[in-house]
Amino acid sequence: MAIASIAYTAAAGGLALALSTTWLALRNRTLFTKTRDLLAADLTAKDSMLRELDSATSAFDEAFLAVEGDIVRLVWGEDTLRHCGEALGLKDLDASPAIAPQVLQALGDTSPEAAESLKQLINEGTACRFEVFAETPPNKLSNATPGLTLIVEGRASGATAWLRLAIAGARASLASGPFAQMAERVPAPCWICARDGRIVWANAAWLKAAEATSLEEAVQKGLSFDRNADALVMEALEQHTRREGFRWLTVGGQRRAFQVIAEPLNEAYVCAYAIDVTEAEESREALKRHAKAHDETLDALEDAVAIFGPEKQLTFHNRAFEKLWDLEPAWLAERPTHGEWLDRLRQKRRLPETGDYSGFKTRELEFYGLTHTADDEMWSLPDGRSLRVVRQPHPLGGLLILFSDKTGELKLTAQFNSLIQVQKSTLDQLNDAVSVYGSDGRLRLRNQAFDRFWNIASEDMTAVMDFSQVAELCLPLVHDRGFWSELKARVTDTDPLARAPQLGEVKVSDGRLAQWRTQPLPDGATLVAFSDITATRQLETAIEARDEALNESVRLKRDFVANVSYELRTPLTTIVGYADLLQAQTNENPKQKAYLDSIQSAAQELARSIDDVLDMAQIDAGEMSIHRDDVRLLDIVAEVGLRLSDAFKARGVGFDYSGVIESGLIRVDAKRLAQCLEHLLGNAIRNASSGGAVTLNAQKDGDNLVLEVAYSGRGIPYHVQAHIFDRYIGRERGGPGLGLALVKALVELHDGWITLESEPNEGASFKIHLPGQKEVGMGEAGRSETGPKLELVESRQSEETDHDSDGDNSVVDVA
């Protein structure tokens, strides 16, 4: 029983287990079927969604990249990614298995800002968004454009950084679209720069200013509109704000002024444009120059000018204003008001004295309502000055006040009235008959001598008489009406030629000879004067007769000198000839030879004196002329030195002419200059101390040549120096005779002059000044290459001379 029960129980339990297992299996199968159906439906929905996302991504040209550490993989948009790579300049993308890392690297290479944004996204998870303009055209797009704008957006999710690359179809090219075409035709230069400063677009005006045919050429050659404008663009990029600047540039060969404006478009681009403001700047500069010239003109006025603005503040004043009121420039620079200025003047007692200053100030401030220039007003200041005050409204608002100091003018008016009285009294004291007529021909002024000259009674003259009426009163003495008509025409005619000063003579019926004169006066009046020249004319006749007699005596003197000189030359020539003959025949008798030498020396001296007299007579007659030529001064000096060599030896005097060794060419009459030097050296030999030296120096001072003849020895007394160049001064009175007078005359014929410096017992120095040496040597020099030579030797120290040289000069010893 127990075994059966156990078996039954086991069988029942097994059946229950089988039923339970079967039910559970059926239940699980039903559940699994429902789950499978749900998963299949969800898979179908996901697949549909993926297809829609693929279509949407393809429609919007987007690609998704996932970056995990160093791994970059494409999540979606292979075609878009390939287009982006081609736009960024990547090549052989079809054969490359890994496009995503290359595109990511190319995006980072577009600009430092893009590289930094991608780095922060990958390493720190910082979100970013920027745009990249790719100029390289994609090769596989059917609608190929000059460039693409790529929008890059990054987000981080966990350890994965996600990048979305989208092609902005609406901005496929900066040069496309109606706005770009409009900007292309704008006359102002416009351009767009990327974040790295590269120019990605420019209009035609910019290309013209940069002298480029295309943007590619400008980029390749590194051309720019202006370097400072580029710096302004970079500032706008860095500061993300609008920047403005002003530049003067040369565009198309013309200097133009531009207002450069840089405006950030977004984080990737900056738009810049330059507005030509040349005309405005030139107008502004012209206005500044005009205002400055206006201020300078007012500042140069002697009258004080002050301009108060609409707010009654001092806006301008000239220097005369400061000087007139003696106000501090610093205080005036603070632009005081009109009332404050009046208060300051009252403190300094510079305003007219008034018992009601408040009313005076109120009246002054009421002038700001003027619509026209107010009437002039005179201010009498406490310091005695009188001012004329002019007030007028200023065109820019406010009040202009002008102060003219009339103190001097009032004094001049009083002085003028007094002068008129003095003038009339003075005219009354003249012996000439003087009358003054206005431009209308009416008599204004006459003196008492006028009435006496014409025998006119004072009661016959009225206060205002016409010239014709005055002429009627004078007709009894001068009957010629034509003379008076002509004289009236000179008084009333306004022609400048007719009003010129005139002079003439007229016979008076009583036998007098009258001289008349007309003199125009500054005020338009004419002065007419008559003077009795009867005695003067008689005196002139006597003087002319005396002058003729004097001229005749001069002519007789000149003829006498010429005849006497000729008569002296004939026997002198005979004396010289026989003396030469006797000297040639006398060989042994030294006493006879000495006599003959004395005869020859005296004859030569007499011949030179005769030549000097003839030359002086020729100069006095005005018949001598000089012939300048370019000659060598050394030749002239050497020739004169040789002629005077015997005289130098006889006196034991040295001749130092080292000062003319390098003097070169001069422009003079060689013969006359030699004559001057011979006289000056002869005078020096006679007055130099025995054993001394005579020096001759030459120096060019601009256009002048200065020749100095100096000697040490007997000087010239002070009372003789004033007459040293006078002719015929006897030697017993210390004078040199005719020689120095002839030198002075010959030097003056050269348009020069001669001077003397002398101290008694110390020697003398004569200096000849000859102008006209500037153009010497420009023509053919009238000189010879060879001429007399003097030997230069060092100064001798012997018993025959006590002269000591300075050591720097050479003394010429005539051999």
Secondary structure, DSSP 8 states (H G I E B T S, - for coil): -HHHHHHHHHHHHHHHHHHHHHHHHHHHHHHHHHHHHHHHHHHHHHHHHHHHHHHHHHHHTEEEEEEETTEEEEEE-HHHHHHHHHHTT----TT-S-HHHHHHHHHHHS-HHHHHHHHHHHHH---EEEEEEE-S--SS-TT--S-EEEEEEEEEETTEEEEEEEE-GGGS-TT-SHHHHHHHT-SS-EEEEETTS-EEEE-HHHHHHHT-SSHHHHHHHT--S-HHHHHHHHHHHHHTS-EEEEEEEEETTEEEEEEEEEEE-SSSEEEEEEEE-HHHHHHHHHHHHHHHHHHHHHHH-SSEEEEE-TTSBEEEE-HHHHHHHT--HHHHHT--BHHHHHHHHHHTT-S---S-HHHHHHHHHGGGG-SS----EEEE-TTS-EEEEEEEE-TTSSEEEEEEE-HHHHHHHHHHHHHHHHHHHHHHT-SSEEEEE-TTSBEEEE-HHHHHHHT--GGG--SS-BHHHHHHHHTTT---HHHHHHHHHHHH---TTTTS-EEEEEE-TTS-EEEEEEEE-TTS-EEEEEEE-HHHHHHHHHHHHHHHHHHHHHHHHHHHHHHHHHHHHHHHHHHHHHHHHHHHH--S-HHHHHHHHHHHHHHHHHHHHHHHHHHHHHHHTT------EEEEHHHHHHHHHHHTHHHHHHHT-EEEEEETTT--EEEE-HHHHHHHHHHHHHHHHHHB-TT-EEEEEEEEETTEEEEEEEE-BS---HHHHTTTTSTTB-GGGT--BTHHHHHHHHHHHTT-EEEEEEETTTEEEEEEEE---TTTTSS-----S------EE----BTTB-----SSS-EE---
